[in-house]
Amino acid sequence: MPVPIPEQLKDLTRPRINRAPSPLLAISLPWILVMLGSLSPAWPIISSAPVMPPLGFLFLLGWLHLRPSLFPVWAGLPLGLFDDLYSGQPMGSAILLWSLATIAMDYVEARFPWRGFVQNWVVASAVIAGYLFVSAWFAGVQRQPDLLLAMLPQIALSILVYPIAAQIVGLVDRLRLIPVREV
């Protein structure tokens, strides 16, 4: 169910003379949101198994679904590098997986340009599950198959949290397009 737009926000986004969206804000805010999501492993959450969804990756998928041409295809490299620095994964795993995810999402966008939210959720679910399984393999889980079962709650939670991440991306998208004074 879409979030209703408050009247104050509708008033801010209407076109006015001498007002336009800030190019700096419009370009940098998506990158900043994904990087802030990548900082989520620094949150003080203690558990014996992986539970926290990869918020940076979920925000990246949300942006790739909402505005497919906003991020270039090579955006997975710098964003994956930033995620590798804070996630605790082996260096290069997020670089590879985020780059492959942006390429896959670009392919899906070119192949099926008219999709609904349910189709986007199914595609995101497959990409999220694949990302978590392969990143666990990079971390060395293949030596302990029982840990793959311990990952199932993280995968389920990540899939269920994706619509919330997409809503946050939509709200930030409205914020980044607010007209400010032109000089």
HELIX and SHEET records of a PDB file:
HELIX    1   1 GLU A    7  THR A   13  1                                   7    
HELIX    2   2 PRO A   23  SER A   38  1                                  16    
HELIX    3   3 SER A   40  ALA A   42  5                                   3    
HELIX    4   4 LEU A   55  LEU A   66  1                                  12    
HELIX    5   5 VAL A   73  ALA A   75  5                                   3    
HELIX    6   6 GLY A   76  SER A   87  1                                  12    
HELIX    7   7 SER A   93  ARG A  111  1                                  19    
HELIX    8   8 PHE A  117  PHE A  138  1                                  22    
HELIX    9   9 VAL A  141  ARG A  143  5                                   3    
HELIX   10  10 ASP A  146  ALA A  150  1                                   5    
HELIX   11  11 LEU A  152  ARG A  176  1                                  25    
SHEET    1   A 2 ARG A  19  PRO A  21  0                                        
SHEET    2   A 2 PRO A 179  ARG A 181 -1                                        
END                                                                             
